[in-house]
Amino acid sequence: MKRVLICVTGMPGSGKSVVVEGIAEEFGYPVLSMGDVVREEARRRGVKRDLKSMMEFAKRLREEMGPAAVAELTSRRIRNMSSEVIVIDGVRSLDEITRFSKEGLVIIVAVHASPRTRFERLVRRGRPDDPNDWRDFRERDFKELSFGIGSVIALADIMIVNEGRDISDIKKEAVSKLREELRNVFATSAK
């Protein structure tokens, strides 16, 4: 059986980290955050952590290394891991999905929430690279969409709607749907 990569996608503030946390808690799979990979690379290169600098850096990284740049940096870490199943948080394009497919079987989990809900979450989260106002938020959304995140969401194997629900319910739904998907994957590979 090839390695299985659970690729979690969704717009900023959709609740990807909640879903990833639920999966990691239930199954104990290791997690690689593509956002952390970008932030680490930015720190290594001396890039400021504000929203504008980070968005420019993400674009420049893709110009330097190609559209799957972040997946390439993440894949270098995957190769050093022994786990059969790995969760990847923050996939943004079909190019990244294609790159991860070279490392193993990909299952896409998409998390969705409305723009207003996502904006409120990001303002509360308050990371240096989070938007401060609606204009910055919309600009970031359009940048994410330009990377191709909408196509990844559209092709998801599992869809979780994270709107007006309790966090524990979101986690339970994600775990239940993933358990069923993994059951199908492992049953198919055993044939």
C-alpha positions as CSV (number, residue, x, y, z in Angstrom):
1,M,0.0,0.0,0.0
2,K,1.3,3.4,-0.9
3,R,1.4,6.2,1.7
4,V,-1.9,8.0,2.1
5,L,-1.9,11.8,2.3
6,I,-4.9,13.5,3.7
7,C,-4.8,17.0,2.1
8,V,-7.0,19.5,4.0
9,T,-8.0,22.6,2.0
10,G,-10.3,25.6,2.5
11,M,-10.2,29.3,2.4
12,P,-8.4,31.2,5.2
13,G,-10.5,31.1,8.4
14,S,-12.7,28.2,7.2
15,G,-11.7,26.0,10.1
16,K,-9.0,23.8,8.5
17,S,-7.1,23.6,11.8
18,V,-10.1,22.4,13.7
19,V,-10.6,19.6,11.2
20,V,-6.9,18.8,11.2
21,E,-6.9,18.8,15.0
22,G,-9.9,16.4,15.2
23,I,-8.2,14.0,12.7
24,A,-4.9,14.1,14.6
25,E,-6.6,13.6,18.0
26,E,-8.6,10.6,16.8
27,F,-6.1,8.8,14.5
28,G,-2.8,10.1,15.8
29,Y,-1.5,10.8,12.3
30,P,1.3,13.3,12.0
31,V,0.5,16.7,10.6
32,L,2.4,18.9,8.2
33,S,1.2,22.5,7.9
34,M,2.0,24.1,4.5
35,G,1.5,27.5,6.1
36,D,4.1,26.7,8.7
37,V,6.4,25.6,5.8
38,V,5.9,28.9,4.1
39,R,6.4,30.9,7.4
40,E,9.6,28.9,8.1
41,E,11.0,29.6,4.7
42,A,10.0,33.3,5.0
43,R,11.8,33.5,8.3
44,R,14.9,31.8,6.9
45,R,14.9,34.4,4.1
46,G,14.3,37.3,6.4
47,V,10.8,38.2,5.1
48,K,8.5,40.2,7.4
49,R,5.4,38.4,8.7
50,D,2.8,41.0,7.8
51,L,0.0,40.1,5.4
52,K,1.3,42.0,2.4
53,S,4.9,40.7,2.8
54,M,3.7,37.1,3.2
55,M,1.4,37.2,0.2
56,E,4.2,38.7,-1.9
57,F,6.6,36.0,-0.6
58,A,4.1,33.2,-1.4
59,K,3.8,34.5,-5.0
60,R,7.6,35.0,-5.4
61,L,8.2,31.4,-4.1
62,R,5.9,30.0,-6.8
63,E,7.6,32.2,-9.4
64,E,11.0,30.8,-8.3
65,M,10.1,27.1,-7.9
66,G,6.9,26.7,-9.9
67,P,3.2,26.5,-8.9
68,A,3.8,23.5,-6.6
69,A,6.6,25.2,-4.7
70,V,5.1,24.9,-1.3
71,A,4.2,21.2,-2.0
72,E,7.7,20.6,-3.0
73,L,9.1,22.1,0.2
74,T,6.5,20.0,2.2
75,S,7.3,16.8,0.2
76,R,10.9,17.0,1.3
77,R,9.6,16.6,4.9
78,I,7.2,13.8,3.9
79,R,10.1,11.7,2.6
80,N,11.7,11.7,6.0
81,M,8.6,10.5,7.8
82,S,7.8,6.8,8.5
83,S,4.0,7.2,8.9
84,E,1.8,5.4,6.4
85,V,-0.8,8.2,6.7
86,I,0.1,11.9,6.9
87,V,-2.2,14.9,7.2
88,I,-1.3,17.9,5.2
89,D,-2.9,21.2,6.3
90,G,-3.4,24.0,3.8
91,V,-3.3,22.7,0.2
92,R,-4.1,25.5,-2.2
93,S,-3.8,24.3,-5.8
94,L,-4.2,21.3,-8.1
95,D,-0.5,21.6,-8.9
96,E,0.1,20.9,-5.2
97,I,-2.3,17.9,-5.3
98,T,-0.4,16.6,-8.4
99,R,2.9,17.0,-6.6
100,F,1.6,15.2,-3.5
101,S,0.2,12.4,-5.7
102,K,3.9,11.5,-6.4
103,E,4.3,10.8,-2.7
104,G,1.2,8.7,-2.2
105,L,-2.5,8.3,-2.5
106,V,-4.3,11.7,-1.9
107,I,-7.6,12.2,-0.1
108,I,-8.8,15.8,-0.3
109,V,-10.8,17.1,2.7
110,A,-12.4,20.6,2.1
111,V,-13.6,22.8,4.8
112,H,-16.1,25.6,4.0
113,A,-17.5,28.6,5.8
114,S,-19.0,31.9,4.6
115,P,-16.8,34.9,4.0
116,R,-18.3,36.9,6.9
117,T,-17.7,34.0,9.3
118,R,-14.2,33.5,8.1
119,F,-13.4,37.2,8.4
120,E,-14.6,37.3,12.0
121,R,-12.5,34.2,12.8
122,L,-9.4,35.7,11.3
123,V,-9.8,39.0,13.1
124,R,-10.1,37.0,16.4
125,R,-7.1,34.8,15.6
126,G,-5.0,37.9,15.0
127,R,-1.8,36.3,13.5
128,P,0.6,38.9,12.0
129,D,-0.3,37.6,8.5
130,D,-4.1,37.8,9.1
131,P,-6.1,40.7,7.5
132,N,-7.0,43.7,9.6
133,D,-10.0,44.9,7.6
134,W,-12.6,43.7,5.1
135,R,-10.6,45.1,2.1
136,D,-7.4,43.2,3.1
137,F,-9.6,40.1,3.7
138,R,-11.1,40.3,0.2
139,E,-7.7,40.9,-1.3
140,R,-6.3,37.8,0.4
141,D,-9.3,35.7,-0.7
142,F,-8.8,36.7,-4.3
143,K,-5.1,35.9,-4.0
144,E,-5.9,32.5,-2.6
145,L,-8.4,31.9,-5.4
146,S,-5.8,32.9,-8.0
147,F,-3.5,30.1,-6.7
148,G,-6.4,27.6,-7.6
149,I,-7.8,26.7,-4.2
150,G,-11.4,26.8,-5.6
151,S,-10.5,23.9,-7.9
152,V,-9.1,21.8,-5.0
153,I,-12.3,22.5,-3.0
154,A,-14.4,21.5,-6.0
155,L,-12.6,18.1,-6.3
156,A,-12.7,17.2,-2.6
157,D,-13.4,13.7,-1.6
158,I,-14.9,15.0,1.7
159,M,-16.7,18.3,2.3
160,I,-17.2,19.7,5.8
161,V,-19.4,22.8,6.3
162,N,-18.1,24.7,9.3
163,E,-20.8,27.3,9.8
164,G,-22.6,28.0,13.1
165,R,-21.8,24.6,14.6
166,D,-20.0,23.4,17.7
167,I,-16.3,22.6,17.2
168,S,-16.7,19.1,18.7
169,D,-19.5,18.4,16.1
170,I,-17.2,19.5,13.2
171,K,-14.4,17.3,14.5
172,K,-16.8,14.3,14.9
173,E,-18.1,14.8,11.3
174,A,-14.6,15.0,9.9
175,V,-13.5,11.9,11.7
176,S,-16.6,9.9,10.7
177,K,-16.3,10.9,7.0
178,L,-12.6,10.3,7.0
179,R,-12.9,6.9,8.7
180,E,-15.4,5.8,5.9
181,E,-13.1,7.1,3.2
182,L,-10.1,5.3,4.6
183,R,-12.1,2.1,5.0
184,N,-12.9,2.3,1.3
185,V,-9.3,3.2,0.3
186,F,-7.8,0.3,2.4
187,A,-10.4,-2.1,1.2
188,T,-9.7,-1.2,-2.4
189,S,-6.0,-1.6,-2.0
190,A,-6.4,-5.0,-0.4
191,K,-8.1,-6.4,-3.5
